[in-house]
Amino acid sequence: MAIDTAIPFQPVAIAVLTVSDTRTPGTDKSGDVLADRITQAGHHLIDRAIVSDDIDNIAAQIKRWSSDEQIDAIITTGGTGLTGRDVTPEALTLIMDKPIEGFGEAFRWMSYQKIGTSAMQSRAMAGVVNGVYVFALPGSPSACRDGWDELLSLQLDIRHKPCNFVEIMPRLLEQGIGGRNG
């Protein structure tokens, strides 16, 4: 893994969605972690919102953002655990065109190195909705830090080699999958 400094950095337009019944803009530490890291990396934070732990609300916000030509990726935080109110994976599964299985696997592997077997309680996942990447992270600030620092900061950087998510963005809607160009 390396950053090829001969390639110019290309900022990605990202929206952050916090899924919670209790957080407010003033108490959303996980959303703050993501917003700070996104902007510090040189990417564009296009929008940020908080929605309740409700499948319809989560899916509606993701669909709204995935229809916005300005947004390339959405990162959610919260709702990926095992309790009855944790429904972010169910909402994403209902609307995604393609899953990105490796993201959840990589997140749990990375987490296992830090928290051991507790990592299996995470249902972190990712997929493509309407040609837009959607990454669902757990709701803790440490999980957001780890997910960004060790996975997303690299895959959302076009300079990352041997490959990255950015270089294939223009091809996400090939073969009539649907969405903006399909």
C-alpha positions in Angstrom: 0.0 0.0 0.0 1.4 3.3 -1.0 0.4 6.8 -2.0 1.7 7.7 -5.4 2.6 11.4 -5.1 3.0 11.8 -8.8 -0.8 11.6 -9.2 -2.7 14.8 -8.3 -5.0 14.5 -5.3 -8.7 14.5 -6.3 -11.2 15.6 -3.6 -14.2 13.5 -3.1 -17.6 15.0 -2.3 -18.9 13.3 0.9 -22.1 13.5 3.0 -22.2 12.3 6.6 -25.3 10.7 8.1 -25.6 10.0 11.8 -28.2 7.5 12.7 -29.4 8.0 16.3 -32.5 8.5 18.4 -30.6 10.6 20.9 -27.9 12.6 19.2 -28.2 16.3 18.3 -25.9 18.5 16.3 -24.3 19.5 19.6 -23.7 15.9 20.8 -22.8 14.2 17.6 -19.2 13.3 18.4 -19.0 10.5 15.7 -20.3 12.8 13.0 -17.8 15.5 14.2 -14.9 13.0 13.9 -15.9 12.1 10.3 -16.5 15.7 9.3 -13.2 16.8 10.7 -11.2 14.0 9.0 -13.0 14.5 5.7 -12.1 18.2 5.5 -8.6 17.8 7.0 -7.9 15.2 4.2 -8.9 17.8 1.6 -12.2 16.3 0.6 -15.5 18.3 0.4 -18.1 17.8 3.1 -21.2 18.5 1.1 -23.9 17.8 3.7 -24.5 16.4 7.2 -27.7 15.2 8.8 -29.0 13.2 11.8 -31.9 10.8 11.3 -33.6 8.5 13.8 -33.0 4.7 13.9 -35.8 4.0 11.4 -35.4 2.0 8.2 -37.5 4.4 6.1 -35.8 7.5 7.4 -32.3 6.1 6.8 -33.2 4.8 3.3 -34.9 8.1 2.4 -31.9 10.2 3.3 -29.5 7.9 1.5 -31.7 7.9 -1.6 -32.0 11.7 -1.5 -28.2 12.2 -1.3 -27.5 9.5 -3.9 -29.6 11.4 -6.3 -27.6 14.6 -5.8 -25.1 15.0 -8.6 -22.7 16.8 -6.2 -22.3 13.7 -3.8 -19.8 10.9 -4.6 -19.9 9.1 -1.2 -22.0 8.9 1.9 -20.7 7.8 5.3 -23.2 6.8 7.9 -22.4 6.3 11.6 -24.6 4.4 14.0 -27.2 1.7 13.8 -24.9 -1.1 12.9 -25.1 -3.1 16.1 -27.3 -6.0 17.2 -30.1 -4.3 19.1 -33.6 -4.0 17.9 -33.2 -0.3 17.0 -30.0 -1.0 14.9 -31.3 -1.0 11.4 -28.8 0.8 9.2 -27.7 -2.4 7.4 -31.3 -3.3 6.7 -32.0 0.1 5.3 -28.9 0.0 3.1 -29.7 -3.5 1.9 -33.1 -2.4 0.8 -31.8 0.3 -1.6 -28.3 -0.7 -2.7 -27.5 -1.7 -6.2 -24.4 -3.6 -5.2 -22.8 -4.7 -1.9 -19.2 -4.1 -1.2 -18.6 -7.2 1.0 -14.9 -6.5 1.5 -15.5 -3.3 3.4 -17.3 -5.0 6.3 -14.8 -7.8 6.3 -11.9 -5.4 6.4 -13.5 -3.3 9.1 -14.1 -6.3 11.4 -10.6 -7.6 10.7 -9.1 -4.2 11.6 -11.4 -4.0 14.7 -10.4 -7.5 15.8 -6.8 -6.3 16.0 -7.9 -3.7 18.6 -11.0 -5.1 20.4 -10.7 -8.8 19.9 -13.8 -10.9 19.6 -16.1 -7.9 20.3 -15.5 -7.0 16.6 -18.0 -9.7 15.6 -20.8 -7.5 17.0 -20.3 -4.9 14.3 -22.4 -5.1 11.2 -20.4 -2.4 9.4 -21.0 -2.6 5.7 -20.9 -0.8 2.4 -22.6 -0.7 -1.0 -23.3 1.3 -4.1 -26.6 3.2 -4.3 -27.4 5.0 -7.5 -23.7 5.2 -8.4 -22.7 6.6 -5.0 -20.7 4.8 -2.4 -22.3 4.3 1.0 -20.2 3.2 3.9 -22.0 2.3 7.2 -19.8 2.6 10.3 -20.6 1.9 13.9 -21.7 4.9 16.1 -18.7 5.2 18.3 -16.1 8.0 17.7 -13.3 5.4 17.9 -14.9 3.2 15.2 -15.3 6.3 13.0 -11.7 7.3 13.6 -10.5 3.7 12.8 -12.8 3.3 9.8 -11.6 6.6 8.3 -8.0 6.5 9.2 -7.3 2.8 8.3 -9.8 2.2 5.4 -11.7 5.1 3.9 -8.9 7.7 3.9 -6.9 5.3 1.7 -9.7 4.0 -0.6 -11.1 7.5 -1.1 -7.7 8.8 -2.3 -7.0 8.4 -6.0 -3.3 8.3 -5.3 -3.6 5.0 -3.3 -2.0 2.0 -5.0 -2.5 -0.6 -6.1 -6.1 0.5 -6.5 -8.8 2.6 -4.9 -12.6 3.4 -5.0 -12.1 6.8 -6.6 -10.6 5.6 -9.9 -13.6 3.4 -10.6 -16.3 6.0 -9.7 -17.0 6.9 -13.3 -17.7 3.3 -14.0 -20.2 2.5 -11.2 -23.2 2.8 -13.4 -22.0 0.7 -16.3 -24.3 -2.0 -17.8 -27.6 -0.3 -16.9 -27.4 -0.9 -13.2 -29.6 2.2 -12.8 -29.1 5.6 -11.4 -27.8 8.8 -12.8 -26.7 7.5 -16.2 -28.5 4.2 -16.4 
